[in-house]
Amino acid sequence: MAPQFYEILFSIIGFLFVLMLGIIGYFLKQQIKAIENLELCTNSLDKTVSLLQSNQHNFSKQCAFNHKTIDHTLDHFNVRISDNTEKINEHSEAIATLKAVRNIKTIKQ
């Protein structure tokens, strides 16, 4: 074969090789951009998750405090209700005694 044929063949092969390297480089560049975007999104999500965990922890503390306050208030009102129930029972007994005395007086008259 003639040396010119090899020269043309190597030129075509070289051109195709450079073209393929360019295509591969283009897709690698696109892949690198996609990975960088994913890294930014991952960092942003990590920050969001840590913020949400912090908010949840603070909410948990506030919720526990509110529950203690409500329990204390309910206990206080339970004591007051018990005291009032005892007073109502005492008054009911006194009223019954007064009615009985009144009935006895009306019977005697």
Secondary structure, 3 states (H helix, E strand, C coil): CCHHHHHHHHHHHHHHHHHHHHHHHHHHHHHHHHHHHHHHHHHHHHHHHHHHHHHHHHHHHHHHHHHHHHHHHHHHHHHHHHHHHHHHHHHHHHHHHHHHHHHHHHHHC
